[in-house]
Amino acid sequence: MAAVESFSQHNEAQESMATDYDAPRKSEDESESIEALKERVPTKGASSIDSEDSDNPGFELAGADLSDIELDVVVLPQQDDEFTCVNCFLVRHRSQLDHESKLGPVCAECSG
């Protein structure tokens, strides 16, 4: 019976305290200074992983001339159980057909 009384007293104490949800929350980890956190961060030169090794060449694609690279892509024609949605122009399976409009088939995603 004493356990029930202490539990109800504990709940009453919690209910009487207001919580400020806008106040910043700080834990023990966040109480460290910025200087202490900066000391933990390794310097760029001390990286244990070399990103420019022979197994992992660096890629710089922004503005690169890729006209000499050939891409092999196999394109299959639309199958009998597929349709092209007139709204999103994606080829979908017949199970995704919602309705036929006067323009053509509409998928469930576009009609929803």
N, C-alpha and C positions, 0 to 999 in steps of 0.2 A: 504494500500500500504506500510505503514511503517513496518507492520509485515512481509511482503515478503522480504523487504530489510534486516531486522534484521536476518531473517532465512537464507538468502543467505550469509550474512556476517559470521554467525555462522558456516555454512558448509565450507566456505573458510578457516576459522581458523582451523577446524578439519582436512581438507585435507592437510594443510601445515605441520602438526605435524607428525613426523615419530614415529612409534610404535616399540619398541624393544620387540619382543615376547620371547626372551631368558632371559630377565631380570626377576628376581624373583618377584612375585606378592605378596604384603602384604596388608592385610586388617587390620581393627582396632582390630579384634579378635586375629590376629597373632602377634600383636605388644607387647603382654604381655610377661613377662619374664618366663623362664622355672621354676623358683622358685615359681612364682605366680600360675602357672599351677599345680605344684606338691602339693601345699597347698590345691587345690580344690579336688584332688583325694582322696577318702576315703581310710583309711587304711584297710588292710585285715580283721582285727578283728572287724571292725565296719560295716560289711556287714549286711544289713537288711534281706537278704535271707540266710537261713541256708541250704546249699546243702546236709547236712547229716541228714535230718530229717526223720521221719518214713514214710512219703508219698513219699519221693524221695531218695531211697537208692543209694549209690554210686556204680558205675560199674567200674571194672577194668578188661577189657577183654584181654589186651595184655598179651599173654602167659598163659592165664587161661585155665584150663582143663575143656572143655565143653563136655566130652564124656558121662557124665551121664544125659545130657539133651536130651529129645526126641522132635523132631520137627514133627508136623503133617502137611503134605503137600499133597494136592490132585492134582494128575497129570492126565490131560485129554489127551486122544489119539488125534492125528492129525485129524482134521475134514475134511469133503469132500471139503469144500471151502478154504482149506489152503494148503500151500506147504512149503517145506524146501529149502531155497536158498542154492545152492552149493558153494557159495563164503563165506557168513557170517554164514551159518548153523542156521539161525534163522527161526522159523516157522512164515510165513507171510500169510496174507489173499490174495486170488486170485486177488483182485483189485490192489495189489502191484507187480504183476508179470510183468516183462519187456519183457523177451524173454526166449526161451528154447535153451540152448546150447547143445552141444553133451554130456555134463556131466549131464545135468539136468536143472531145472528151476533157473533163476537168477532174483533177485528182482530189482526194479527200483533204489534203493539206491546204490546197488553194480555196476550197469551198468552205472550209471551217473557219 
